[in-house]
Every structure is written in structure tokens, then in C-alpha cells.
Amino acid sequence: MSRLPLCVPANAITIGNFDGVHLGHKALVDACRNHARAHGGKVIALTFDPHPSVLLRPQHTPQRLTTFAQRRDALLAAGADEVVRLEPTPALLDKSAAEFLGWVLDEFKPGLIAEGEDFHFGKHRSGNVHTMRAQAAERGCGVQIVAGVEVTLNDHSVVRASSSLVRWLLSHGRVADAGCVLGRQYEYIGTVQQGDRLGRQIQIPTANVVSECLMPMNGAYAGMGVLPDGTVLPAAINVGMRPTVHGVQRRVEVHLLREASGGWAPLPGLPEYGWELRVRFGHFLRDEMKFPGLPALLGQIQRDIARVRGLITPRVGLAGDARVPANA
């Protein structure tokens, strides 16, 4: 007697870390979307959070590009209907490849699984897309192997999209190229916390943004800040140690360009600290450097701000009246 399929053929799933949700990840969601659309099903993305190496190789855990909330929103924006967080518990990570795939098929009953050609799963990463295809076929579930996505960077080099590449580009200050791989600007989300308030003294107040995610290379950048209500403001961003003022902690400090208010004042409707700021990195301006004193530092910051106005404000506007969806 032939074995009846146990999978419902409508839904499609993809499994991975999806850190950053770059163009390669979006291609996986697209493959699932095509299947789900044809069969009236849902697209379900299963994402490990935190990265499994937190348990397996904590000393080699890559720094996050995105929080889980960011990842969920980006996957939903890419076309997923549902995002399921997989906590990498010892029990889950100890499953063999066959056990893990069997659990996925039992739990989510997909008709299609879409994965990249280098996807591995199960204990010791013993399973691959070919063993997955053979095992899933016995349950009436197809496996689509999705080719990697090639991206052309600003220096005309062609690279394959990956989270590790995005980390490398950010660590070298190449935020515009990171945006090419991501399909959008790199967004560093954090909480505004009290700094040393030096910016207020020189009439260039900054928001000290603290996050668990990856800081780009030390230096000055042009970008945008997104307030909790969705308002977008041009931003001059500094990443680094602040050697001119003998800083001891690496920081992301953001000067939001808004209409002059006669001196420092909290943003309307927001407390002084404790609110979320989304910092979008658009352009690298210059390396971090130590200046002979505050007047020289102030002069350079003013030149940086002038460049930000030229690069960013034609698209956003100094009044900051542009708004974006909460999950953009």
C-alpha cells in the first residue's frame, strides 16, 4: 500500500537565522510566496533567535544585525504571513537532521520548504538540502533549492548576498554597500540613554543610542533618524570613542537636524531619555580623528552637518515632516 502524504500542500516554509533579512533571504520568501499563492496557503518563516552559536560556540557568535522584532517586521514586509521564533535550546540543537526535519514536518505540515543551496541543519550540521529533499519527499513535501542572489556594489564588484558580508561591509564603514546587499539602508535600533551632555554645551545636542546590534566602523556618517511616531529626520551620526574628549566607551551618537529651536530642548512629546530611535546609515563621511581641541572639533562637526544637509535633506526635508510605516 502506498504511503499517503501527511503534509498539507498549501503552506510553504523557510528556515534560517535571517539576520539582516538581506536580498538572499527575500528570495527564499519569494519562492515560498509563489507556492503559497498557487495553493492558497501561508508563508511561514522559522527563524532561530538567538543565533545557535550562542549555545554551541559562544566565543564565535556573530554580532546581531537585527533584533528579533526587526527581523520579524522585515520578513513580514518581504511577504511572509507568519514568523515563528525558534529558540535554540539544547533539546532542539541535539536533534539529528532526520529528527529535526521530522519535527518541522509534523509541527508545520508544509507542502514546500525553500532553502539556499548551502543550508545545513541538525546536530553537527549533518543535514543538507539534498538529504532534506529525500526525506521530505517521503512525506509529500517538496524542497526548492534557491540560488544565491548576486549584488553589484558601488565599486562594481559582484558579490553574493550574505549576513557575514553585511557585517564585513559595516565593519569597514561601507554602509552604502551594506544597503545594496540588504535592499535598504542598515538600521541600527536602540534606546536613547544619557551621555555626557557635551553636545548641548556646544549647541549640537546628540542622542546617545544604545543597542545590542552591530555598530559600523568608527567614523562620521550621514543618515536618518526615525522617531517613535514615524517622523524621519536627517541625521549626522558619529560612531566611535570620541578621542578629542578622551572618551572611554564606544558609542553611536546622533544629531538630528530639525528647525532651530533657540537652544537644546527635548523633542516634542518625548521624554529626555528612554525612547527608541531607529538610526539609518546612508553615507560614510570621514574617519574618526582626534582634534587639538573643542573649537577644531566643533568646526569639523559643522562641516559634517553641511554635508548631511546636501546628501540627505533634499529627500527628507529639514522640517522632519516625512513619515514611514512602523515596520519600514
C-alpha positions as CSV (number, residue, x, y, z in Angstrom):
1,M,0.0,0.0,0.0
2,S,1.4,3.4,-0.9
3,R,2.0,5.8,1.9
4,L,-0.4,8.7,1.9
5,P,1.1,12.2,2.2
6,L,0.9,13.6,5.7
7,C,1.7,17.2,4.7
8,V,-0.9,19.8,3.8
9,P,0.4,21.1,0.4
10,A,-0.8,24.7,0.7
11,N,1.7,26.2,3.1
12,A,5.4,27.0,2.4
13,I,8.2,27.5,4.9
14,T,11.8,28.6,5.0
15,I,14.1,28.1,7.9
16,G,17.2,30.1,9.0
17,N,18.7,32.8,11.1
18,F,17.7,35.5,8.6
19,D,19.9,38.1,10.4
20,G,19.6,41.4,8.5
21,V,16.9,40.0,6.1
22,H,19.0,40.7,3.0
23,L,18.2,40.1,-0.6
24,G,19.1,36.5,-0.4
25,H,16.6,35.9,2.4
26,K,14.0,37.8,0.4
27,A,14.5,35.4,-2.5
28,L,13.6,32.5,-0.2
29,V,10.4,34.2,0.9
30,D,9.6,34.9,-2.7
31,A,9.9,31.2,-3.6
32,C,7.6,30.4,-0.7
33,R,5.2,33.2,-1.7
34,N,4.9,31.7,-5.2
35,H,4.0,28.3,-3.9
36,A,1.5,29.7,-1.3
37,R,-0.2,31.9,-3.8
38,A,-0.7,29.0,-6.2
39,H,-2.1,26.7,-3.5
40,G,-4.0,29.2,-1.3
41,G,-1.6,28.7,1.7
42,K,0.6,30.7,4.0
43,V,4.3,31.6,4.0
44,I,5.9,30.7,7.4
45,A,9.4,31.8,8.2
46,L,11.1,29.9,11.0
47,T,14.0,31.9,12.5
48,F,16.5,31.0,15.2
49,D,16.8,33.6,17.9
50,P,19.3,34.0,19.3
51,H,21.9,32.5,16.9
52,P,22.5,28.8,17.7
53,S,26.2,29.5,18.2
54,V,25.3,31.2,21.5
55,L,25.0,27.7,22.9
56,L,27.3,25.8,20.5
57,R,30.3,28.2,20.1
58,P,29.7,31.3,22.2
59,Q,33.1,32.7,21.6
60,H,32.3,32.8,17.8
61,T,28.8,34.2,17.9
62,P,28.4,36.9,15.3
63,Q,27.1,40.2,16.4
64,R,23.5,40.8,15.6
65,L,22.5,43.0,12.6
66,T,18.8,43.0,13.7
67,T,16.8,42.4,16.8
68,F,14.1,39.7,16.6
69,A,11.4,42.4,16.3
70,Q,13.3,44.0,13.3
71,R,13.7,40.6,11.7
72,R,10.0,39.7,12.1
73,D,8.9,43.0,10.6
74,A,11.3,42.7,7.7
75,L,10.3,39.2,6.9
76,L,6.6,40.2,7.1
77,A,7.3,43.1,4.8
78,A,9.1,40.7,2.4
79,G,6.0,38.6,2.1
80,A,5.9,36.2,5.0
81,D,2.5,35.7,6.6
82,E,3.9,34.4,9.9
83,V,7.3,34.4,11.6
84,V,8.0,31.8,14.2
85,R,10.9,32.2,16.7
86,L,12.9,29.0,17.2
87,E,14.7,29.2,20.5
88,P,18.0,27.2,20.1
89,T,17.5,25.1,23.2
90,P,19.8,22.1,23.9
91,A,16.9,19.8,23.2
92,L,16.3,21.3,19.8
93,L,20.0,21.6,18.8
94,D,20.6,18.0,19.9
95,K,18.2,16.6,17.3
96,S,19.7,14.7,14.4
97,A,19.0,16.1,10.9
98,A,16.2,13.4,10.4
99,E,14.7,14.2,13.8
100,F,14.7,18.0,13.2
101,L,13.2,17.7,9.8
102,G,10.6,15.2,11.1
103,W,9.7,17.7,13.9
104,V,9.3,20.5,11.3
105,L,7.1,18.4,9.1
106,D,4.9,17.3,12.0
107,E,4.7,20.8,13.5
108,F,4.1,23.0,10.4
109,K,2.9,20.5,7.8
110,P,4.4,22.4,4.8
111,G,3.9,21.5,1.1
112,L,7.1,23.2,0.2
113,I,10.4,24.1,2.0
114,A,12.6,26.7,0.3
115,E,16.3,26.9,1.3
116,G,19.6,28.1,-0.1
117,E,22.0,25.6,-1.6
118,D,24.4,25.9,1.4
119,F,21.7,25.3,4.1
120,H,22.6,22.7,6.7
121,F,20.6,21.6,9.7
122,G,20.5,19.1,12.6
123,K,23.2,18.1,15.1
124,H,26.7,18.8,13.8
125,R,25.0,20.4,10.7
126,S,24.8,16.9,9.3
127,G,21.7,17.5,7.1
128,N,21.8,19.5,3.8
129,V,19.2,20.4,1.1
130,H,19.7,17.1,-0.7
131,T,19.1,14.9,2.3
132,M,16.2,17.2,3.2
133,R,14.7,16.8,-0.3
134,A,14.9,13.0,0.0
135,Q,13.3,12.8,3.5
136,A,10.6,15.4,2.8
137,A,9.5,13.7,-0.4
138,E,8.5,10.7,1.7
139,R,6.0,12.9,3.4
140,G,4.6,14.6,0.3
141,C,6.6,17.8,0.8
142,G,8.7,19.4,-1.9
143,V,12.1,21.2,-1.4
144,Q,13.1,24.1,-3.6
145,I,16.8,24.9,-3.7
146,V,17.0,28.7,-4.2
147,A,20.2,30.1,-5.8
148,G,22.1,32.8,-4.0
149,V,21.5,36.4,-5.0
150,E,24.3,38.4,-6.6
151,V,24.6,42.1,-5.8
152,T,26.7,44.8,-7.6
153,L,28.4,47.1,-5.1
154,N,29.4,50.7,-5.7
155,D,32.9,49.7,-6.8
156,H,31.2,47.5,-9.5
157,S,32.3,44.3,-7.7
158,V,29.7,41.5,-7.8
159,V,29.2,39.6,-4.6
160,R,26.8,37.1,-3.1
161,A,24.4,38.4,-0.5
162,S,25.0,37.1,3.0
163,S,24.8,38.3,6.6
164,S,28.5,37.8,7.1
165,L,29.2,40.1,4.1
166,V,26.9,42.8,5.5
167,R,28.8,42.6,8.8
168,W,32.2,42.9,6.9
169,L,31.0,45.9,5.0
170,L,29.7,47.6,8.1
171,S,32.9,46.9,9.9
172,H,34.8,48.7,7.1
173,G,32.4,51.7,7.0
174,R,30.9,50.7,3.7
175,V,27.3,51.4,4.8
176,A,26.1,52.3,1.3
177,D,27.3,48.9,0.0
178,A,25.7,47.2,3.0
179,G,22.5,48.8,1.9
180,C,22.9,47.3,-1.6
181,V,23.1,43.8,-0.1
182,L,20.2,44.4,2.4
183,G,18.0,46.1,-0.2
184,R,17.5,49.1,2.2
185,Q,19.7,51.2,4.5
186,Y,21.2,49.5,7.5
187,E,19.1,50.4,10.5
188,Y,20.6,50.4,14.0
189,I,17.7,50.4,16.6
190,G,18.4,51.3,20.1
191,T,17.3,53.3,23.2
192,V,18.3,56.9,23.9
193,Q,20.3,57.0,27.1
194,Q,22.1,59.7,28.9
195,G,25.6,60.6,27.7
196,D,28.0,63.3,29.0
197,R,25.8,66.1,27.5
198,L,28.8,67.8,25.8
199,G,26.7,68.3,22.7
200,R,24.3,70.6,24.5
201,Q,27.2,72.8,25.6
202,I,28.4,73.3,22.0
203,Q,24.8,73.7,20.7
204,I,24.9,70.4,18.8
205,P,22.9,68.0,21.0
206,T,23.2,64.3,20.3
207,A,21.2,61.3,21.2
208,N,23.3,58.5,22.7
209,V,21.8,55.4,21.2
210,V,22.5,52.0,23.0
211,S,21.7,48.8,21.2
212,E,22.7,45.1,21.1
213,C,23.3,45.3,17.4
214,L,26.4,45.9,15.3
215,M,27.9,49.4,15.2
216,P,29.5,50.3,11.9
217,M,33.2,51.2,11.8
218,N,34.2,54.3,13.8
219,G,33.7,57.5,11.8
220,A,31.1,60.1,10.8
221,Y,28.1,59.3,8.7
222,A,25.1,60.9,7.0
223,G,21.8,59.2,7.6
224,M,18.3,59.5,9.0
225,G,16.7,59.1,12.4
226,V,13.2,57.7,12.7
227,L,11.3,58.8,15.8
228,P,8.8,56.6,17.6
229,D,5.8,58.3,15.8
230,G,7.4,57.6,12.4
231,T,8.8,61.1,11.8
232,V,12.0,61.0,9.8
233,L,14.7,63.5,10.4
234,P,18.1,63.9,8.6
235,A,21.0,62.9,11.0
236,A,24.7,63.5,11.4
237,I,25.9,60.3,13.1
238,N,29.2,59.7,14.9
239,V,30.4,56.2,15.8
240,G,33.5,55.8,18.0
241,M,35.4,56.6,21.1
242,R,35.4,60.4,20.9
243,P,39.2,60.7,21.3
244,T,39.1,64.6,21.4
245,V,37.2,64.5,24.7
246,H,39.0,61.4,26.0
247,G,36.0,59.1,25.6
248,V,36.3,55.6,27.2
249,Q,33.3,53.9,25.7
250,R,32.4,53.3,22.0
251,R,29.1,55.0,21.2
252,V,26.7,55.8,18.4
253,E,25.7,59.5,18.8
254,V,23.1,61.0,16.6
255,H,22.5,64.7,15.9
256,L,19.0,65.1,14.4
257,L,18.7,68.0,12.1
258,R,15.5,69.9,12.8
259,E,14.4,73.5,12.6
260,A,16.3,75.8,15.0
261,S,14.6,75.9,18.4
262,G,16.7,78.5,20.2
263,G,18.8,76.0,22.0
264,W,18.6,72.5,23.3
265,A,15.1,71.2,24.1
266,P,13.7,67.6,24.3
267,L,11.8,66.5,21.2
268,P,8.1,67.3,21.4
269,G,6.1,64.6,23.0
270,L,9.2,62.5,24.1
271,P,10.9,62.2,27.4
272,E,14.6,63.2,27.6
273,Y,15.7,59.5,27.7
274,G,14.3,56.0,27.4
275,W,12.7,56.2,23.9
276,E,13.6,54.2,20.8
277,L,15.4,55.7,17.9
278,R,16.0,54.0,14.6
279,V,19.2,55.2,13.0
280,R,19.6,54.6,9.3
281,F,23.1,54.8,7.9
282,G,23.3,56.2,4.4
283,H,26.8,57.6,3.6
284,F,30.2,57.4,5.1
285,L,31.7,60.9,5.6
286,R,35.1,60.5,7.2
287,D,37.3,58.6,9.6
288,E,37.3,59.2,13.3
289,M,40.1,61.5,14.3
290,K,41.4,63.4,17.3
291,F,41.3,67.2,17.1
292,P,43.5,69.6,19.0
293,G,40.6,71.0,21.0
294,L,36.8,71.7,21.1
295,P,36.9,74.6,18.6
296,A,38.5,72.4,15.9
297,L,36.1,69.6,16.7
298,L,33.1,71.9,16.5
299,G,34.3,73.3,13.2
300,Q,34.5,69.7,11.7
301,I,31.1,68.8,13.1
302,Q,29.6,71.8,11.4
303,R,31.2,70.8,8.1
304,D,29.9,67.3,8.6
305,I,26.4,68.7,9.2
306,A,26.7,70.7,6.0
307,R,27.5,67.6,4.0
308,V,24.5,65.8,5.6
309,R,22.2,68.6,4.5
310,G,23.5,68.2,0.9
311,L,23.2,64.4,0.9
312,I,20.0,63.8,2.9
313,T,17.8,66.8,3.3
314,P,16.8,67.1,-0.3
315,R,14.9,63.8,0.1
316,V,13.7,64.2,3.7
317,G,13.3,67.9,4.4
318,L,14.6,69.8,7.4
319,A,11.1,70.2,8.9
320,G,11.1,66.4,9.5
321,D,7.5,66.0,8.3
322,A,8.2,62.8,6.4
323,R,6.7,59.6,8.0
324,V,7.3,56.0,7.5
325,P,5.3,52.9,8.4
326,A,6.3,51.4,11.8
327,N,7.8,48.3,10.2
328,A,9.6,50.0,7.3
